[in-house]
Every structure is written in C-alpha cells, then in structure tokens.
C-alpha cells in the first residue's frame, strides 16, 4: 500500500513543506554525514487551556410571580425583536411572570457591572441574546 505523504500530513494539520526538510539536512545528506534523517514537527495549534466546568442551575418548579430579565448582549440585528416577542409571549401566556428588557452596555466581551448587579438583585432568571 502506497502512502501519500502530502495528504497524510495535511490530514494531521501539518504543512507538506515538512517533507522537503531543511537546507542543512540536504547538505548533510550530500556529504553523507548522519545516516538517519530526523524531522521535528510542532503543531501551530498549540495546547488549549483547561476548561472549567460549571454545573447547570437548578430547575424551577414554577415561574409564577418571578421576574425574568431579557438582555440584548450584542445588538445583533433582530435580537431585540426576538426578545420583545418573548416578552409579548409571557404577557399573553404567563401574565404572572414579569419580564424586563435591558441592553448590555459596550461590546459583547465588555463587562457591564451595573447591569450584572441589577440582574443579581432583581432577576430570578435571565435570557441573554448574543446573536448568530
């Protein structure tokens, strides 16, 4: 069975240029120095950091009388419309549930301590619309 080294390397995420070796190795081969060729490859992907797992929040037995914050976290096109429709659904189907719409300040990755404090103080649950 013949192995296509280029395809094999590309499947492993390595450049087929590794097959060529270095100029130093080519010169040593010409001179006859070193009978075994040695290749060293390093993945450009690196090692991802460890992931910290969190348990899911306990499930509510009922939302009656609770406050749910619906938060537009990115301003992605249509996310506010979706959240407004959620509020209408709650008003029509679960009128005892209070919904509060908020838009997070700043870009998606930016912190919004004022909003987080408000949610922590007043919300039973939160729905975050992050787009896509």
SEVEXTI-281575 format. One record per residue: residue number from 1; residue in three letters; x negated, y, z negated of N, C-alpha, C, CB in turn. Coordinates in Angstrom, 1 decimal. Glycine has a CB too. Layout:
N
 resi resn   n_xx   n_yy   n_zz  ca_xx  ca_yy  ca_zz   c_xx   c_yy   c_zz  cb_xx  cb_yy  cb_zz
  NUM  ALA      X      Y      Z      X      Y      Z      X      Y      Z      X      Y      Z
...
END
This chain:
132
 resi resn   n_xx   n_yy   n_zz  ca_xx  ca_yy  ca_zz   c_xx   c_yy   c_zz  cb_xx  cb_yy  cb_zz
    1  UNK   -0.8   -1.2    0.0    0.0    0.0    0.0   -0.9    1.2    0.0    1.0    0.0   -1.2
    2  UNK   -0.7    2.1    1.0   -1.5    3.3    1.1   -0.8    4.4    0.3   -1.7    3.7    2.6
    3  UNK   -1.6    5.1   -0.5   -1.0    6.2   -1.4   -1.4    7.6   -0.7   -1.6    6.1   -2.8
    4  UNK   -0.4    8.4   -0.5   -0.6    9.7    0.0   -1.0   10.6   -1.2    0.6   10.3    0.8
    5  UNK   -2.3   10.9   -1.3   -2.7   11.7   -2.5   -2.1   13.1   -2.6   -4.2   11.8   -2.4
    6  UNK   -1.9   13.7   -1.4   -1.4   15.1   -1.4    0.0   15.0   -2.0   -1.3   15.6    0.0
    7  UNK    0.9   14.1   -1.6    2.2   14.0   -2.1    2.2   13.7   -3.6    3.0   13.0   -1.3
    8  UNK    1.4   12.8   -4.0    1.3   12.4   -5.4    0.9   13.5   -6.3    0.2   11.2   -5.5
    9  UNK   -0.1   14.3   -5.8   -0.5   15.5   -6.6    0.6   16.5   -6.7   -1.8   16.1   -6.0
   10  UNK    1.3   16.7   -5.6    2.4   17.7   -5.6    3.5   17.3   -6.5    2.9   18.0   -4.2
   11  UNK    3.8   16.0   -6.6    4.8   15.5   -7.5    4.4   15.7   -8.9    5.1   14.0   -7.2
   12  UNK    3.1   15.6   -9.2    2.6   15.9  -10.6    2.5   17.3  -10.9    1.3   15.1  -10.7
   13  UNK    2.8   18.2   -9.9    2.7   19.6  -10.1    1.3   20.2  -10.0    3.2   20.0  -11.5
   14  UNK    0.4   19.4   -9.3   -1.0   19.9   -9.1   -1.2   20.2   -7.7   -1.9   18.7   -9.6
   15  UNK   -2.2   21.1   -7.5   -2.5   21.5   -6.1   -3.3   20.5   -5.4   -3.3   22.8   -6.2
   16  UNK   -2.9   20.2   -4.1   -3.7   19.3   -3.3   -5.1   19.8   -3.1   -3.0   19.2   -1.9
   17  UNK   -5.4   21.1   -3.4   -6.8   21.6   -3.3   -7.7   20.8   -4.3   -6.8   23.1   -3.7
   18  UNK   -7.1   20.1   -5.3   -8.0   19.3   -6.2   -8.7   18.2   -5.4   -7.1   18.8   -7.3
   19  UNK   -8.1   17.8   -4.3   -8.7   16.7   -3.5  -10.0   17.1   -2.9   -7.8   16.2   -2.4
   20  UNK  -10.2   18.4   -2.7  -11.4   18.9   -2.0  -12.6   18.9   -2.9  -11.1   20.3   -1.5
   21  UNK  -12.3   19.0   -4.2  -13.5   19.1   -5.2  -14.1   20.5   -5.1  -14.5   18.0   -4.9
   22  UNK  -15.2   20.6   -5.8  -15.9   21.9   -5.8  -17.1   21.8   -4.8  -16.4   22.3   -7.2
   23  UNK  -17.7   23.0   -4.5  -18.9   23.1   -3.7  -20.1   22.4   -4.4  -19.3   24.5   -3.4
   24  UNK  -20.1   22.5   -5.7  -21.2   21.9   -6.5  -21.2   20.4   -6.3  -21.2   22.2   -8.0
   25  UNK  -19.9   19.8   -6.4  -19.8   18.4   -6.2  -20.2   17.9   -4.8  -18.3   17.9   -6.6
   26  UNK  -19.8   18.7   -3.8  -20.1   18.4   -2.5  -21.6   18.4   -2.2  -19.4   19.4   -1.5
   27  UNK  -22.3   19.4   -2.8  -23.8   19.4   -2.7  -24.4   18.3   -3.4  -24.3   20.8   -3.2
   28  UNK  -23.9   17.9   -4.6  -24.5   16.8   -5.3  -24.3   15.5   -4.5  -23.9   16.7   -6.7
   29  UNK  -23.1   15.4   -3.9  -22.8   14.2   -3.1  -23.8   14.1   -2.0  -21.4   14.2   -2.6
   30  UNK  -24.1   15.2   -1.3  -25.0   15.2   -0.2  -26.4   14.8   -0.7  -25.1   16.6    0.4
   31  UNK  -26.8   15.3   -1.9  -28.1   15.0   -2.4  -28.2   13.5   -3.0  -28.5   16.0   -3.5
   32  UNK  -27.0   12.9   -3.2  -27.0   11.6   -3.8  -27.0   11.6   -5.3  -28.2   10.8   -3.3
   33  UNK  -27.0   12.8   -5.9  -27.0   12.9   -7.4  -25.7   12.5   -7.9  -27.4   14.3   -7.8
   34  UNK  -25.7   11.6   -8.9  -24.4   11.2   -9.5  -23.6   10.2   -8.6  -23.6   12.4   -9.9
   35  UNK  -23.5    9.0   -9.0  -22.8    8.1   -8.2  -21.3    8.1   -8.3  -23.3    6.7   -8.5
   36  UNK  -20.8    8.6   -9.5  -19.4    8.7   -9.7  -18.9   10.2   -9.7  -19.0    8.1  -11.1
   37  UNK  -17.8   10.4   -8.9  -17.3   11.7   -8.8  -16.3   11.9  -10.0  -16.6   12.0   -7.5
   38  UNK  -16.3   13.1  -10.6  -15.5   13.3  -11.8  -14.6   14.6  -11.5  -16.3   13.5  -13.1
   39  UNK  -13.3   14.4  -11.6  -12.4   15.5  -11.4  -11.7   15.9  -12.7  -11.3   15.2  -10.3
   40  UNK  -11.5   17.1  -13.0  -10.8   17.5  -14.2   -9.7   18.4  -13.7  -11.7   18.3  -15.2
   41  UNK   -8.5   18.1  -14.2   -7.3   18.9  -13.8   -6.6   19.4  -15.1   -6.3   18.1  -12.9
   42  UNK   -6.1   20.7  -15.0   -5.4   21.2  -16.1   -4.1   21.7  -15.6   -6.2   22.4  -16.8
   43  UNK   -3.0   21.4  -16.3   -1.7   21.9  -15.8   -1.5   23.3  -16.1   -0.6   21.1  -16.5
   44  UNK   -1.1   24.1  -15.1   -0.9   25.6  -15.3    0.4   25.8  -16.1   -0.7   26.3  -14.0
   45  UNK    1.2   24.8  -16.3    2.5   24.9  -17.1    2.2   25.1  -18.6    3.4   23.7  -16.9
   46  UNK    1.1   24.6  -19.1    0.8   24.8  -20.5    1.7   23.9  -21.4    0.9   26.2  -20.9
   47  UNK    1.6   24.1  -22.7    2.4   23.4  -23.6    3.4   24.3  -24.2    1.5   22.7  -24.7
   48  UNK    4.7   24.0  -24.1    5.7   24.9  -24.7    5.7   24.8  -26.2    7.1   24.5  -24.1
   49  UNK    6.2   25.9  -26.8    6.2   25.9  -28.3    7.2   25.0  -28.8    6.4   27.3  -28.8
   50  UNK    7.1   24.5  -30.0    8.1   23.6  -30.6    9.4   24.3  -30.7    7.6   23.1  -32.0
   51  UNK   10.5   23.6  -30.6   11.8   24.2  -30.6   12.4   23.9  -32.0   12.8   23.6  -29.5
   52  UNK   12.9   25.0  -32.7   13.5   24.8  -34.0   15.0   24.6  -33.8   13.3   26.1  -34.9
   53  UNK   15.5   23.5  -34.3   16.9   23.1  -34.1   17.7   23.6  -35.3   17.0   21.6  -34.0
   54  UNK   18.9   24.1  -35.0   19.8   24.6  -36.0   21.1   23.7  -35.9   20.2   26.1  -35.8
   55  UNK   21.7   23.5  -37.0   23.0   22.7  -37.0   24.1   23.6  -36.5   23.3   22.1  -38.4
   56  UNK   25.1   23.0  -35.9   26.3   23.8  -35.5   27.1   24.3  -36.7   27.2   22.9  -34.6
   57  UNK   27.8   25.4  -36.5   28.6   26.0  -37.5   29.7   25.0  -37.9   29.2   27.4  -37.1
   58  UNK   30.2   25.0  -39.1   31.3   24.1  -39.4   32.5   24.5  -38.7   31.5   24.1  -41.0
   59  UNK   33.4   23.6  -38.3   34.6   23.9  -37.6   35.7   24.4  -38.5   35.1   22.6  -36.9
   60  UNK   36.4   25.4  -38.0   37.5   26.0  -38.7   38.8   25.1  -38.6   37.8   27.4  -38.2
   61  UNK   39.5   25.0  -39.7   40.7   24.3  -39.7   41.8   25.2  -39.1   41.1   23.9  -41.1
   62  UNK   41.7   26.5  -39.1   42.7   27.4  -38.6   42.0   28.8  -38.4   43.9   27.5  -39.5
   63  UNK   42.5   29.5  -37.4   42.1   30.9  -37.1   43.1   31.9  -37.6   41.8   31.1  -35.7
   64  UNK   44.2   31.4  -38.2   45.3   32.3  -38.7   44.7   33.3  -39.7   46.4   31.5  -39.4
   65  UNK   45.0   34.6  -39.4   44.6   35.7  -40.3   43.1   36.0  -40.2   44.9   35.4  -41.7
   66  UNK   42.4   35.4  -39.3   40.9   35.7  -39.2   40.7   36.8  -38.1   40.2   34.4  -38.8
   67  UNK   39.5   37.3  -38.2   39.0   38.3  -37.2   37.9   37.7  -36.4   38.5   39.6  -38.0
   68  UNK   38.1   37.9  -35.1   37.1   37.4  -34.1   36.6   38.5  -33.3   37.7   36.3  -33.2
   69  UNK   35.3   38.7  -33.3   34.6   39.7  -32.5   34.3   39.1  -31.1   33.3   40.3  -33.2
   70  UNK   34.6   39.9  -30.1   34.2   39.5  -28.7   33.2   40.6  -28.3   35.5   39.4  -27.8
   71  UNK   32.0   40.1  -28.0   30.9   41.0  -27.8   30.3   40.9  -26.4   29.8   40.8  -28.8
   72  UNK   30.3   42.0  -25.7   29.7   42.1  -24.3   28.2   42.4  -24.6   30.3   43.2  -23.4
   73  UNK   27.4   41.3  -24.4   25.9   41.4  -24.8   25.1   42.0  -23.7   25.4   40.1  -25.2
   74  UNK   25.5   41.9  -22.4   24.6   42.3  -21.3   25.2   43.4  -20.4   24.2   41.2  -20.5
   75  UNK   26.5   43.5  -20.4   27.2   44.4  -19.4   27.2   43.8  -18.0   26.5   45.7  -19.4
   76  UNK   27.0   42.5  -18.0   27.0   41.8  -16.7   28.4   42.0  -16.1   26.8   40.2  -16.9
   77  UNK   28.4   42.2  -14.8   29.7   42.5  -14.0   30.8   41.5  -14.4   29.4   42.5  -12.5
   78  UNK   31.9   42.0  -14.9   33.0   41.2  -15.2   33.1   40.6  -16.6   33.1   40.1  -14.2
   79  UNK   32.0   40.7  -17.4   32.1   40.1  -18.7   33.0   40.9  -19.6   30.7   40.2  -19.3
   80  UNK   33.1   42.2  -19.5   34.1   42.9  -20.3   35.5   42.6  -19.9   33.9   44.5  -20.1
   81  UNK   35.8   42.3  -18.6   37.1   41.9  -18.2   37.5   40.6  -18.8   37.2   41.8  -16.6
   82  UNK   36.5   39.6  -18.8   36.8   38.3  -19.4   37.1   38.5  -20.8   35.6   37.4  -19.2
   83  UNK   36.4   39.3  -21.6   36.6   39.4  -23.0   38.0   40.1  -23.3   35.5   40.2  -23.6
   84  UNK   38.3   41.1  -22.4   39.6   41.8  -22.6   40.8   40.8  -22.3   39.7   42.9  -21.6
   85  UNK   40.6   39.9  -21.4   41.6   38.8  -21.1   41.7   37.9  -22.3   41.3   38.1  -19.8
   86  UNK   40.6   37.6  -22.9   40.6   36.7  -24.1   41.4   37.4  -25.2   39.2   36.4  -24.6
   87  UNK   41.2   38.7  -25.4   42.0   39.5  -26.4   43.5   39.4  -26.1   41.5   40.9  -26.5
   88  UNK   43.8   39.6  -24.8   45.3   39.5  -24.5   45.8   38.1  -24.8   45.4   39.8  -23.0
   89  UNK   45.0   37.1  -24.5   45.5   35.7  -24.7   45.7   35.5  -26.2   44.4   34.7  -24.3
   90  UNK   44.8   36.0  -27.1   45.0   35.9  -28.5   46.2   36.6  -29.0   43.8   36.4  -29.3
   91  UNK   46.5   37.8  -28.4   47.6   38.6  -28.8   48.9   37.9  -28.5   47.6   40.0  -28.1
   92  UNK   49.0   37.2  -27.3   50.2   36.6  -26.8   50.4   35.2  -27.5   50.1   36.4  -25.3
   93  UNK   49.3   34.5  -27.7   49.4   33.1  -28.2   49.1   32.9  -29.7   48.5   32.2  -27.4
   94  UNK   48.3   33.7  -30.3   47.9   33.6  -31.7   47.9   35.0  -32.3   46.5   32.9  -31.9
   95  UNK   49.1   35.7  -32.4   49.1   37.1  -32.9   48.6   37.3  -34.3   50.6   37.5  -32.8
   96  UNK   48.4   36.3  -35.1   47.9   36.5  -36.4   46.3   36.6  -36.4   48.2   35.3  -37.3
   97  UNK   45.7   36.4  -35.2   44.3   36.5  -35.1   44.0   37.9  -34.6   43.7   35.4  -34.1
   98  UNK   43.1   38.6  -35.3   42.7   39.9  -34.9   41.4   39.8  -34.1   42.4   40.9  -36.2
   99  UNK   41.4   40.5  -32.9   40.2   40.5  -32.1   39.6   41.9  -32.0   40.5   39.9  -30.7
  100  UNK   38.3   42.0  -32.0   37.6   43.3  -32.0   36.6   43.2  -30.9   37.0   43.7  -33.3
  101  UNK   36.7   44.1  -29.9   35.8   44.2  -28.8   34.6   45.1  -29.1   36.5   44.6  -27.4
  102  UNK   33.4   44.7  -28.9   32.2   45.5  -29.1   31.3   45.3  -27.9   31.5   45.3  -30.4
  103  UNK   30.5   46.3  -27.5   29.5   46.2  -26.6   28.1   46.4  -27.3   29.6   47.3  -25.4
  104  UNK   27.3   45.4  -27.1   25.9   45.4  -27.8   25.1   46.6  -27.2   25.2   44.1  -27.6
  105  UNK   24.4   47.3  -28.0   23.5   48.3  -27.6   22.2   47.8  -26.9   23.2   49.3  -28.7
  106  UNK   21.7   48.4  -25.9   20.5   48.0  -25.4   20.6   46.8  -24.4   19.5   47.7  -26.4
  107  UNK   19.4   46.4  -24.0   19.4   45.3  -23.0   19.6   44.0  -23.8   18.0   45.2  -22.3
  108  UNK   19.8   42.9  -23.1   20.1   41.6  -23.7   19.2   41.2  -24.8   20.1   40.5  -22.6
  109  UNK   17.9   41.3  -24.6   16.9   40.8  -25.6   16.7   41.8  -26.8   15.6   40.6  -25.0
  110  UNK   17.2   43.0  -26.7   17.0   44.0  -27.7   17.9   43.7  -28.9   17.3   45.4  -27.2
  111  UNK   17.4   44.0  -30.1   18.1   43.8  -31.3   19.2   45.0  -31.5   17.2   43.8  -32.5
  112  UNK   20.3   44.7  -32.2   21.3   45.7  -32.5   21.7   45.5  -33.9   22.5   45.5  -31.5
  113  UNK   20.8   45.9  -34.9   21.1   45.6  -36.3   22.4   46.1  -36.8   20.0   46.2  -37.1
  114  UNK   22.8   47.3  -36.3   24.1   47.9  -36.7   25.3   47.0  -36.4   24.3   49.3  -36.1
  115  UNK   25.3   46.5  -35.1   26.3   45.6  -34.7   26.3   44.3  -35.5   26.2   45.3  -33.2
  116  UNK   25.1   43.7  -35.7   25.0   42.4  -36.4   25.5   42.6  -37.8   23.5   41.9  -36.4
  117  UNK   25.2   43.7  -38.5   25.7   44.0  -39.8   27.2   44.1  -39.9   25.1   45.3  -40.4
  118  UNK   27.8   44.8  -38.9   29.3   44.9  -38.8   29.9   43.5  -38.6   29.7   45.8  -37.6
  119  UNK   29.3   42.7  -37.7   29.9   41.4  -37.5   29.8   40.5  -38.7   29.1   40.7  -36.3
  120  UNK   28.6   40.6  -39.4   28.4   39.8  -40.6   29.4   40.2  -41.7   27.0   39.9  -41.1
  121  UNK   29.7   41.5  -41.8   30.6   42.0  -42.8   32.1   41.7  -42.5   30.4   43.5  -43.0
  122  UNK   32.5   41.7  -41.2   33.9   41.7  -40.9   34.4   40.5  -40.1   34.2   42.9  -40.1
  123  UNK   33.5   39.8  -39.4   34.0   38.8  -38.5   34.0   37.4  -39.1   33.1   38.8  -37.2
  124  UNK   35.0   36.6  -38.7   35.0   35.2  -39.1   34.2   34.4  -38.0   36.4   34.6  -39.2
  125  UNK   34.3   34.8  -36.8   33.7   34.2  -35.7   33.4   35.2  -34.6   34.5   33.0  -35.1
  126  UNK   32.4   34.9  -33.7   32.0   35.8  -32.6   31.9   35.1  -31.3   30.7   36.5  -33.0
  127  UNK   32.4   35.7  -30.3   32.2   35.2  -28.9   31.3   36.2  -28.2   33.6   35.0  -28.2
  128  UNK   30.2   35.7  -27.7   29.2   36.6  -27.0   29.3   36.3  -25.5   27.8   36.4  -27.6
  129  UNK   29.5   37.3  -24.7   29.4   37.2  -23.3   28.0   37.6  -22.8   30.5   38.0  -22.5
  130  UNK   27.2   36.7  -22.3   25.8   37.0  -22.0   25.6   37.0  -20.4   24.9   36.1  -22.6
  131  UNK   26.7   36.8  -19.7   26.5   36.8  -18.2   26.1   35.5  -17.6   25.5   37.9  -17.8
  132  UNK   26.2   35.5  -16.3   25.9   34.3  -15.5   26.7   33.1  -15.9   24.4   33.9  -15.6
END
